[in-house]
Amino acid sequence: MYKFVFKYLVIVLTVWCFACCSKAPEIPKPSTYLRIDVEKPHYVMFSDNRIPFTFEYPDYAQIEFLDSKSKDIKWFNINFTKYNLVANVSYIPLNTKTALSASVKDCYTFLKKHERLSSGIVSQAYQNNTKHVFGNTFEIKGRDVVSPYQFYLTDSNHNFIRVALNNNIVPNNDSIAPVIKQIKLDLKNMINTLSWK
């Protein structure tokens, strides 16, 4: 009987020793992203005699005018160089009511190009009767979307502006989410401070 108990005890201790000494299987850790610290902006008023409006933009961005074949249509970029993002700005003077509807239609045409990679588009109307600024903003959701934020503004009679925030690199919007969030706030500030001359 003692031999049986002794053998049983040795077997149990051996199994227990192996169970305690063996390493737990390694579990792969989920992929993560580097933490990005986004600068807190100080806003600067932008006014230039080439365009008939003013607005505020963050001091860590640079404004770059582009060549245009038309003397009336103006293109410029708000470069967020540090973050590889750029806001492309198009200004179109409106001569007729049909010019307004055509410009709005163009915005929706450009927007449609992003639907394939998008997980949804959130549209929000903007209206400031005091400054005569009206428009629409579009937040384009999705990890691989090249242009996560767009908007257009108009006074309905003479001026039309279209802005599209674009990645300069292959997008992975999950990894730069804090940056995109801050630049959206910067562009919303641009909308809220925009005034026609």
C-alpha positions in Angstrom: 0.0 0.0 0.0 2.8 2.4 0.9 4.5 1.6 -2.4 1.3 2.5 -4.3 0.9 5.8 -2.4 4.6 6.6 -2.8 4.4 6.0 -6.6 1.2 8.0 -6.9 2.7 10.9 -4.9 5.9 10.9 -7.1 3.8 10.9 -10.3 1.6 13.8 -9.0 4.7 15.8 -7.9 6.4 15.2 -11.2 3.4 16.4 -13.2 2.9 19.4 -10.9 6.6 20.3 -11.3 6.5 20.2 -15.0 3.3 22.2 -15.1 4.7 24.9 -13.0 8.1 25.1 -14.7 6.9 25.1 -18.3 6.5 28.5 -20.0 3.1 29.8 -20.9 2.6 30.0 -24.7 3.4 33.4 -26.1 0.3 35.4 -27.3 1.0 37.9 -30.1 0.3 41.5 -29.0 -2.0 43.6 -31.2 -0.3 46.1 -33.4 -0.2 49.6 -32.0 0.8 53.1 -33.3 3.3 55.6 -32.1 1.9 58.3 -30.0 1.7 61.6 -31.9 1.8 64.8 -29.9 -0.1 67.5 -31.8 0.8 71.1 -31.4 -1.7 73.4 -29.9 -2.3 76.1 -32.6 -2.1 79.8 -32.3 -4.4 81.2 -35.0 -3.2 83.9 -37.5 -5.5 86.0 -39.7 -4.8 85.5 -43.4 -5.6 88.3 -45.8 -4.3 88.6 -49.3 -5.3 90.9 -52.2 -5.5 87.9 -54.6 -8.6 86.5 -52.8 -11.8 88.3 -51.7 -12.0 86.7 -48.2 -10.1 86.4 -45.0 -9.8 83.6 -42.4 -7.7 82.3 -39.6 -5.3 79.4 -40.0 -2.9 77.8 -37.5 0.6 79.1 -37.2 2.2 75.7 -37.8 0.7 75.7 -41.4 2.1 77.5 -44.5 0.0 78.9 -47.3 1.2 78.4 -50.8 -0.5 79.9 -53.9 -0.6 77.8 -57.0 -0.6 78.8 -60.7 -4.0 79.1 -62.3 -4.8 79.3 -66.0 -7.7 81.6 -65.2 -7.2 85.0 -63.7 -10.4 84.7 -61.7 -10.1 81.2 -60.3 -7.5 80.9 -57.5 -5.9 77.9 -56.0 -3.8 77.7 -52.9 -2.7 75.1 -50.4 -2.6 75.2 -46.6 0.3 72.9 -46.0 0.6 71.0 -42.7 4.1 69.8 -43.7 5.0 68.3 -40.4 2.1 65.9 -40.6 2.1 65.2 -44.4 -1.3 66.7 -44.8 -2.5 69.5 -47.1 -5.7 71.4 -47.4 -6.3 72.2 -51.1 -8.4 75.4 -51.5 -10.2 76.4 -54.7 -11.8 79.8 -55.1 -14.3 80.3 -57.9 -16.1 83.6 -58.6 -19.8 83.1 -59.4 -21.2 85.0 -62.4 -24.6 83.3 -62.6 -26.9 81.1 -60.5 -26.0 78.2 -62.8 -22.3 78.7 -61.7 -23.3 78.0 -58.1 -25.2 74.8 -58.9 -22.4 73.6 -61.1 -19.8 74.3 -58.4 -21.9 72.4 -55.8 -22.4 69.6 -58.2 -18.6 69.4 -58.7 -18.1 69.1 -54.9 -20.4 66.1 -54.8 -18.7 64.5 -57.8 -15.3 64.8 -56.1 -16.9 63.4 -52.9 -18.3 60.4 -54.7 -14.7 59.3 -55.6 -14.0 58.6 -51.9 -17.2 56.5 -51.3 -15.5 53.3 -52.4 -12.9 53.4 -49.5 -15.2 55.1 -47.1 -17.1 53.5 -44.2 -19.5 56.5 -44.2 -19.8 60.2 -45.0 -21.2 62.6 -42.3 -22.6 65.7 -43.9 -23.4 68.9 -42.0 -24.9 72.1 -43.2 -23.3 75.4 -42.2 -25.0 78.8 -42.1 -23.9 82.2 -40.8 -26.5 84.7 -41.8 -24.6 87.6 -40.3 -21.5 87.1 -42.5 -23.5 85.6 -45.4 -21.4 82.4 -45.3 -23.3 79.2 -46.2 -22.1 75.7 -47.1 -21.7 72.1 -46.2 -19.0 70.0 -44.4 -18.2 66.4 -45.1 -16.4 64.1 -42.7 -15.3 61.0 -44.7 -14.8 58.1 -42.4 -12.5 55.2 -43.1 -8.9 54.0 -42.5 -7.8 54.2 -46.1 -9.6 57.4 -47.1 -7.2 59.9 -48.8 -9.4 62.9 -48.0 -10.9 62.7 -44.5 -12.5 66.1 -44.5 -14.0 68.4 -47.1 -16.3 71.4 -47.3 -17.6 74.2 -49.5 -18.6 77.7 -48.6 -20.4 80.4 -50.6 -22.3 83.7 -50.2 -24.7 82.3 -52.8 -24.1 85.2 -55.2 -20.5 86.0 -56.0 -18.1 83.7 -54.2 -17.5 79.9 -53.9 -14.8 78.1 -52.0 -14.0 74.4 -51.9 -11.5 72.9 -49.4 -10.3 69.3 -49.3 -7.9 67.9 -46.7 -5.6 65.3 -48.3 -2.9 62.9 -47.2 0.5 63.4 -49.0 1.4 59.7 -48.1 -0.4 56.4 -48.3 -3.2 56.9 -45.8 -3.6 55.0 -42.6 -6.0 57.3 -40.8 -6.0 55.1 -37.6 -2.3 55.9 -37.1 -2.7 59.7 -37.5 -6.1 60.0 -35.9 -5.0 62.7 -33.4 -3.5 64.8 -36.2 -6.6 64.5 -38.4 -8.8 65.4 -35.4 -6.8 68.6 -34.7 -6.6 69.7 -38.3 -10.4 69.2 -38.7 -10.7 71.6 -35.7 -8.3 74.0 -37.5 -10.4 73.9 -40.6 -13.6 74.3 -38.6 -12.0 77.5 -37.2 -11.3 78.6 -40.7 -15.0 78.2 -41.5 -16.1 80.1 -38.4 -13.7 83.0 -39.0 -14.1 83.3 -42.8 -15.4 86.7 -43.9 -15.9 88.1 -47.4 -14.1 91.4 -48.2 
